[in-house]
């Protein structure tokens, strides 16, 4: 029977090679069935199968070749892993993707960061605002010891010892309010970018820029008023701060209600400071050359100190 089987196999392979490009899938099925029947017809089936493998194109060689022990072990391990996965997620309709663990870990890290970062950010913003306000201390301290109490001041001028604690509390509240709005703005940045309304754009993107401008104006006032003794320019800066703050408070309140309320004491104090600045300007007018009583008193104290040093007398302010 061997010559007959060998002839049948040779003809099958010949026909497969002719129709391989057009009917590859059908040929594979036919050839496979043919060689599955060979062990039933002859004792030399493995010989014929080897003949077919050596004389057939590569796809059929790989299909007809016997699997190795390594392949069987890999297949068995994969099947076991799939069974364990299906058993673990048997309550769900579909098997979860491979990135489930990574996604869960990332979400957990995000939750931990979100829960711990707000308090730290608020503390950093409050401390930064207070430190920024401390930049004005040298100018205010020197002016209060020299010319500020020698010019004509209104009777309702607050005492000097009140300015330091009040401004410290105000700068801290300003930092807390700005931090809360900044956190709110960063979390809703995507929604603000997708929004087409101009008010929403101002609220979510430009509010912190406007706050930075206002804070810089605040830090500029003390060097201008107490350092340069430019009383009218200080009054202009106060009006600019009031204008920007009147816009910022509604925006802060819309982003975070507590932030808007925290700015109300600052607004009240700024109104008092603006009124005091205007009263000082009226009582100590500035001439056309920009010269005022504050400059005169400062120069007078400087001349008295030089005269005391020249005479060898200890000068006490």
DARALIN-V828762 format. One record per residue. PSI is psi in radians with two decimals (* if undefined). Layout:
BEGIN
PSI, PSI
END
This chain:
BEGIN
-0.32, -0.82, -0.64, -0.78, -0.72, -0.66, -0.72, -0.76, -0.73, -0.72, -0.66, -0.76, -0.67, -0.76, -0.58, -0.71, -0.50, -0.63, 0.31, -0.76, -0.49, -0.70, 1.04, -0.76, -0.75, -0.71, -0.70, -0.76, -0.76, -0.84, -0.67, -0.78, -0.68, -0.83, -0.33, -0.43, -0.24, -0.69, -0.41, -0.35, -0.38, 2.66, -0.24, 0.63, -0.70, -0.56, -0.80, -0.66, -0.70, -0.67, -0.71, -0.71, -0.70, -0.36, 0.17, 2.72, 2.87, -0.71, -0.67, -0.49, -0.83, -0.51, -0.66, -0.30, 2.56, 2.39, 2.53, 2.97, -0.58, -0.73, -0.73, -0.70, -0.72, -0.75, -0.74, -0.74, -0.72, -0.75, -0.68, -0.73, -0.71, -0.69, -0.73, -0.68, -0.76, -0.65, -0.65, -0.69, 0.67, -0.36, -0.29, 2.80, -0.59, 2.79, 2.28, 2.67, 2.92, -0.36, 0.24, -0.78, -0.77, -0.74, -0.72, -0.74, -0.74, -0.73, -0.66, -0.74, -0.70, -0.69, -0.76, -0.76, -0.74, -0.56, -0.41, -0.37, -0.59, -0.78, -0.73, -0.73, -0.72, -0.74, -0.72, -0.78, -0.76, -0.77, -0.71, -0.69, -0.69, -0.72, -0.69, -0.68, -0.48, -0.29, -0.41, -0.19, -0.80, -0.71, -0.77, -0.74, -0.76, -0.70, -0.69, -0.46, -0.21, -1.52, -0.34, -0.72, -0.04, -0.25, 3.00, 1.93, 2.62, 2.76, -0.40, 0.28, 2.23, 2.65, 2.69, -0.60, -0.20, -0.40, -0.76, -0.94, -0.64, -0.83, -0.54, -0.82, -0.68, -0.74, -0.66, -0.77, -0.63, -0.72, -0.72, -0.77, -0.78, -0.66, -0.77, -0.69, -0.67, -0.76, -0.73, -0.68, -0.73, -0.60, -0.44, 0.40, -0.70, -0.73, -0.64, -0.62, -0.61, -0.31, 2.56, -0.09, 2.49, -0.64, -0.70, -0.64, -0.74, -0.73, -0.72, -0.43, -0.64, -0.06, -0.68, -0.52, -0.76, -0.66, -0.69, -0.71, -0.78, -0.74, -0.66, -0.68, -0.70, -0.76, -0.40, -0.44, -0.82, -0.82, -0.59, -0.84, -0.93, -0.57, -0.98, -0.24, 0.63, 1.56, -0.75, -0.67, -0.61, -0.66, -0.67, -0.73, -0.66, -0.73, -0.65, -0.69, -0.70, -0.68, -0.83, -0.65, -0.60, -0.44, -0.63, -0.64, -0.83, -0.66, -0.74, -0.75, -0.62, -0.65, -0.76, 2.06, -0.68, -0.66, -0.72, -0.68, -0.56, -0.38, -0.16, -0.76, -0.64, -0.69, -0.75, -0.78, -0.64, -0.60, -0.71, -0.75, -0.68, -0.74, -0.70, -0.72, -0.74, -0.69, -0.68, -0.70, -0.68, -0.71, -0.36, 1.35, 2.69, 2.33, -3.05, -0.45, 0.04, 0.26, 2.38, 3.14, -0.57, -0.73, -0.69, -0.82, -0.64, -0.76, -0.66, -0.74, -0.61, -0.72, -0.71, -0.67, -0.73, -0.73, -0.70, -0.70, -0.66, -0.62, -0.11, 0.44, 2.41, 2.19, 2.18, 2.18, *
END
